[in-house]
Amino acid sequence: VQPYQISCRNGSGWGDLKKQISAFLAAKRIDGLSARTIENYRYTLGVFAGQVDRAVTKITVDDLRKYISYLSETRGLRDGSLLTHINTLRSFFSWLTVEGVIRRNPMLKIKSPRLDRTRSRHALSQEQLERLRDACKTYKERALVEFLVSSGCRLSEVSGIRMEDVNWRDRSVVVHGKGNKSRKVYFSVRAKLMLEEYIARRKGGDALFVSVKTPYPAMQPRAIQRVLGLIGDRVGLHVHPHLLRHTFATLALAGGMDITVIQRLLGHEDTKTTLIYAELSQRTIQYEYERIIA
């Protein structure tokens, strides 16, 4: 399938798409949005600008539908990722309308995919997890998989860990989660061994996971996603950091860990959120019933 692209160009003044994106990002920065959110907006709108090369005043509902179709069919984005792109475009075109750059908001006629949150937050089975482990080729890949699946950390939290934050004796680390709230998480013996091997072999860096290029800065979230995606591709699995977070919660719950402990480890405000992340098999439910009730 050939990539969809609009060829009409109008690259001057307020009508220039890339200039409008820059103005939008500047406005959101002034509004107090986090650097991470701004960067996500920049990336998502950059993809849009790379495909829809047209002045904002000329972009139609049909253009947007074709672009979303391109994301789904050509790039193969799933509903969750597709929703992120759509929501970003919705915010961008709403801002353009408020600022008086465009008269009508073409995103008003674009519907968002409806997500089944419980179903979308699935976990790896034990067999799939072992296949993923076997697919790792380097200690860095092994360390990344083991740390994520045994700590339950969010992507942004892993990216921000420094070596000085790690307590190797009790295999713990203090991470900074949503709302800049700190909590202590733990990692497994297997993760510790893989991390030690990875750190011993790499050339430098102060972060727990570092880039391969000098001066070896911390791996950025997208780089971590890319590494996990490559590992998953080797065994035909769609792997991302949140999948390993869900797997951690599910394995912990199935193993008998108290839900309030899992809640604390995941950094959730409400146990209802934790239960969405954690899946229990019917076999586990029956076993627990027989063990406690019957």
HELIX and SHEET records of a PDB file:
HELIX    1   1 GLY A   13  GLY A   15  5                                   3    
HELIX    2   2 LEU A   17  ILE A   30  1                                  14    
HELIX    3   3 ALA A   35  GLN A   51  1                                  17    
HELIX    4   4 VAL A   56  LYS A   58  5                                   3    
HELIX    5   5 VAL A   61  SER A   69  1                                   9    
HELIX    6   6 TYR A   70  THR A   74  3                                   5    
HELIX    7   7 ASP A   79  VAL A   98  1                                  20    
HELIX    8   8 PRO A  106  LYS A  109  5                                   4    
HELIX    9   9 ARG A  117  SER A  120  1                                   4    
HELIX   10  10 GLN A  126  ALA A  135  1                                  10    
HELIX   11  11 TYR A  139  SER A  151  1                                  13    
HELIX   12  12 LEU A  155  SER A  159  1                                   5    
HELIX   13  13 MET A  163  ASP A  165  5                                   3    
HELIX   14  14 LYS A  178  ASN A  180  5                                   3    
HELIX   15  15 VAL A  189  ARG A  201  1                                  13    
HELIX   16  16 PRO A  221  ARG A  234  1                                  14    
HELIX   17  17 PRO A  241  ALA A  254  1                                  14    
HELIX   18  18 ILE A  259  LEU A  266  1                                   8    
HELIX   19  19 THR A  271  TYR A  277  1                                   7    
HELIX   20  20 GLN A  282  ILE A  292  1                                  11    
SHEET    1   A 3 VAL A 166  ASN A 167  0                                        
SHEET    2   A 3 SER A 172  HIS A 176 -1                                        
SHEET    3   A 3 SER A 182  TYR A 186 -1                                        
END                                                                             
